[in-house]
Amino acid sequence: MRTEGRIFNLVAVFLYLCAGVYYWWTDHEMKPDWAGTVALVLAGTLLLMCGLYFSFIARRIEPRPEDRPDGEIEEGAGEIGFFSPGSYWPFGLALAATVTGLGVVFWMYWLMAVGVVALLLATGGLLFEYYTGSRRGMLE
């Protein structure tokens, strides 16, 4: 996790430097390009948040084999976690996001409300897919 945190933080610093250079470069007659400058600052902030999260988590857990210079490939072997073999919920989530987006584009409050409710239901369905119904025993 320490390596990922460093990578994210370095790219964030690079984007902040690019934002400063971009602001200076486009500052013709006291009219800089604010759209690009704000986009670079926001992208840098997003990367900084991810990098700080990884750095924070890296201090709380034991170093992984890929984080240690003496780590061996065999140490990373074994079960990583549970991954869904197939699910229809991502399609429902994408459909609900499309409905919500159409409601925003055409500024239809009722369509936005239907989309947000569908998004919440699809997110809950995806989250609790393996905790209900006939597949409940798969995790035990």
Secondary structure as the mmCIF struct_conf table of DSSP 4:
data_model
#
loop_
_struct_conf.conf_type_id
_struct_conf.id
_struct_conf.beg_label_comp_id
_struct_conf.beg_label_asym_id
_struct_conf.beg_label_seq_id
_struct_conf.end_label_comp_id
_struct_conf.end_label_asym_id
_struct_conf.end_label_seq_id
HELX_RH_AL_P HELX_RH_AL_P1 ARG A 2 TRP A 25
TURN_TY1_P TURN_TY1_P1 THR A 26 THR A 26
STRN STRN1 HIS A 28 HIS A 28
TURN_TY1_P TURN_TY1_P2 GLU A 29 MET A 30
STRN STRN2 LYS A 31 LYS A 31
HELX_RH_AL_P HELX_RH_AL_P2 TRP A 34 ARG A 60
BEND BEND1 ILE A 61 ILE A 61
HELX_LH_PP_P HELX_LH_PP_P1 GLU A 62 ARG A 64
HELX_RH_3T_P HELX_RH_3T_P1 PRO A 65 ASP A 67
BEND BEND2 ARG A 68 ARG A 68
TURN_TY1_P TURN_TY1_P3 PRO A 69 ASP A 70
HELX_RH_3T_P HELX_RH_3T_P2 ILE A 73 GLY A 76
BEND BEND3 GLY A 78 GLY A 78
BEND BEND4 PRO A 85 PRO A 85
BEND BEND5 TYR A 88 TYR A 88
HELX_RH_AL_P HELX_RH_AL_P3 TRP A 89 VAL A 105
TURN_TY1_P TURN_TY1_P4 PHE A 106 TRP A 107
HELX_RH_AL_P HELX_RH_AL_P4 TYR A 109 LEU A 127
TURN_TY1_P TURN_TY1_P5 PHE A 128 PHE A 128
HELX_RH_3T_P HELX_RH_3T_P3 GLU A 129 TYR A 131
BEND BEND6 THR A 132 THR A 132
HELX_RH_3T_P HELX_RH_3T_P4 GLY A 133 LEU A 139
#
